[in-house]
């Protein structure tokens, strides 16, 4: 299939559904994942869609995406990159650390690599808490309203509980990151939980694969400068940023 034909079909899908994933397009067009990613990148540069991690959403005049995938949908998005980031982040945890672990798929992958058994963990993710307990860790689960799509605990009760803690380290996920808009996420309630927890951390790390840079979601929870990012490689245009750590380096 010609490039022009693939582009037309991708745009038609976006017109009908508002969003597409790389996997959906790959299966529909019987094309390779790398081909689909190149097509999406090209259309993004032309302003015909907005590239997001794992796929694309229909272009809007303000170029801000409020679309939010479920945990199940996000689980395999850039999995190799996320695991590399998670392994690096997990190695930062020491025996005396009191750790805040944010809900999200990349923070979830950290659980596969945590070797320190004496640290204490606080999390707003039920699934993270269950796995940590099964691993023999000491875990405090934040209470409040459970959000179905992201499986994160949010709300005023959760915020009050977090404000009572003082974390040595915190690890956070983000939907997008950009110099002007900072770290952003689609949901205001989740943004408030992230912001509150970050304020209680001595050290904060935002786990962000390179595909999320230069994109913007609805609500900012942390500024770009002053935030330490862990990524698998520096995205184009961010090579000089000293606050971006590359996993494995």
TAJOSUL-V412057 format. One record per residue. N is the residue number from 1. RES is the residue in one small letter. NEAR is the number of other C-alpha atoms within 8 Angstrom. D_FIRST is the distance of its C-alpha to the first C-alpha in Angstrom with 1 decimal. Layout:
n = {N:N}
res = {RES:RES}
near = {NEAR:NEAR}
d_first = {D_FIRST:D_FIRST}
This chain:
n = {1:2:3:4:5:6:7:8:9:10:11:12:13:14:15:16:17:18:19:20:21:22:23:24:25:26:27:28:29:30:31:32:33:34:35:36:37:38:39:40:41:42:43:44:45:46:47:48:49:50:51:52:53:54:55:56:57:58:59:60:61:62:63:64:65:66:67:68:69:70:71:72:73:74:75:76:77:78:79:80:81:82:83:84:85:86:87:88:89:90:91:92:93:94:95:96:97:98:99:100:101:102:103:104:105:106:107:108:109:110:111:112:113:114:115:116:117:118:119:120:121:122:123:124:125:126:127:128:129:130:131:132:133:134:135:136:137:138:139:140:141:142:143:144:145:146:147:148:149:150:151:152:153:154:155:156:157:158:159:160:161:162:163:164:165:166:167:168:169:170:171:172:173:174:175:176:177:178:179:180:181:182:183:184:185:186:187:188:189:190:191:192:193:194:195:196:197:198:199:200:201:202:203:204:205:206:207:208:209:210:211:212:213:214:215:216:217:218:219:220:221:222:223:224:225:226:227:228:229:230:231:232:233:234:235:236:237:238:239:240:241:242:243:244:245:246:247:248:249}
res = {x:x:x:x:x:x:x:x:x:x:x:x:x:x:x:x:x:x:x:x:x:x:x:x:x:x:x:x:x:x:x:x:x:x:x:x:x:x:x:x:x:x:x:x:x:x:x:x:x:x:x:x:x:x:x:x:x:x:x:x:x:x:x:x:x:x:x:x:x:x:x:x:x:x:x:x:x:x:x:x:x:x:x:x:x:x:x:x:x:x:x:x:x:x:x:x:x:x:x:x:x:x:x:x:x:x:x:x:x:x:x:x:x:x:x:x:x:x:x:x:x:x:x:x:x:x:x:x:x:x:x:x:x:x:x:x:x:x:x:x:x:x:x:x:x:x:x:x:x:x:x:x:x:x:x:x:x:x:x:x:x:x:x:x:x:x:x:x:x:x:x:x:x:x:x:x:x:x:x:x:x:x:x:x:x:x:x:x:x:x:x:x:x:x:x:x:x:x:x:x:x:x:x:x:x:x:x:x:x:x:x:x:x:x:x:x:x:x:x:x:x:x:x:x:x:x:x:x:x:x:x:x:x:x:x:x:x:x:x:x:x:x:x:x:x:x:x:x:x}
near = {4:5:7:6:8:11:10:8:8:9:11:8:11:12:8:6:7:9:11:12:9:12:7:8:13:12:8:7:7:7:10:7:9:6:8:12:10:8:11:12:9:8:11:11:7:7:8:10:14:13:11:10:10:9:12:14:14:12:9:9:4:4:8:9:11:9:8:5:7:8:11:5:8:10:8:6:8:9:8:6:10:13:11:11:17:14:14:10:13:12:10:6:12:9:8:7:11:12:14:13:12:13:15:12:10:12:15:10:12:13:11:7:10:11:6:8:8:9:14:12:12:12:15:14:14:11:7:11:12:8:9:12:10:7:6:7:12:10:11:9:10:12:9:10:8:8:9:6:7:9:12:13:14:15:10:7:9:15:13:8:10:11:10:6:7:9:12:10:14:16:14:14:13:11:12:14:16:12:9:5:11:13:15:17:16:12:9:9:8:10:13:10:12:11:10:11:13:9:6:11:13:9:7:12:12:12:16:15:14:10:7:12:11:8:11:14:14:12:10:12:12:9:11:12:7:6:11:10:11:15:15:12:8:10:9:5:5:7:7:5:6:5:9:10:10:11:13:5:4}
d_first = {0.0:3.8:6.6:8.4:6.5:6.7:10.2:11.2:10.7:12.6:15.2:15.6:16.3:18.8:20.4:21.0:22.1:23.2:21.7:19.0:19.1:16.8:17.3:16.5:13.1:12.4:13.5:11.9:8.2:9.3:8.8:11.9:14.5:14.8:11.2:12.0:15.4:14.4:12.3:15.5:17.8:16.3:16.6:20.0:21.2:20.4:22.4:19.9:20.4:22.9:21.8:24.1:24.6:22.1:19.9:20.3:22.4:22.5:24.0:27.7:30.1:32.0:29.0:30.9:29.3:31.6:29.1:30.4:28.7:31.1:32.3:30.3:27.0:28.0:29.3:26.3:24.9:25.3:27.7:28.4:29.2:31.4:33.3:34.0:35.3:37.3:38.9:40.2:41.5:43.3:45.1:46.8:48.8:52.4:55.2:56.9:53.9:53.7:50.0:48.0:44.7:42.3:40.1:36.4:34.0:34.6:38.3:38.0:36.6:39.8:41.7:40.2:41.8:45.1:47.9:50.7:52.7:55.5:53.5:53.6:50.5:50.2:46.9:45.7:43.1:44.5:42.1:43.0:46.7:46.4:44.8:47.3:50.2:49.0:48.9:52.5:52.1:54.3:52.2:53.0:50.6:50.5:51.5:50.3:47.5:44.6:41.2:39.0:35.5:36.3:39.4:41.5:45.1:45.7:48.5:52.0:53.5:50.9:51.6:55.3:55.0:52.9:55.3:58.0:56.3:56.2:53.3:53.3:49.5:46.7:43.0:40.6:37.0:35.2:32.1:31.8:33.9:34.5:37.4:38.6:37.9:38.7:37.7:36.4:35.7:34.9:38.2:41.6:43.6:41.6:41.9:45.7:46.0:44.0:46.2:49.4:48.7:47.8:51.1:52.9:51.3:53.0:49.6:46.2:42.8:39.5:36.7:33.5:30.3:28.8:25.9:28.6:30.2:30.0:29.2:31.9:32.8:35.6:38.8:40.1:42.2:42.8:42.8:40.5:43.4:45.9:43.4:42.6:38.9:37.7:34.1:32.2:31.6:32.4:29.7:29.1:32.1:34.3:35.3:38.9:39.6:42.4:42.1:38.8:39.5:36.9:37.2:38.7:40.2}
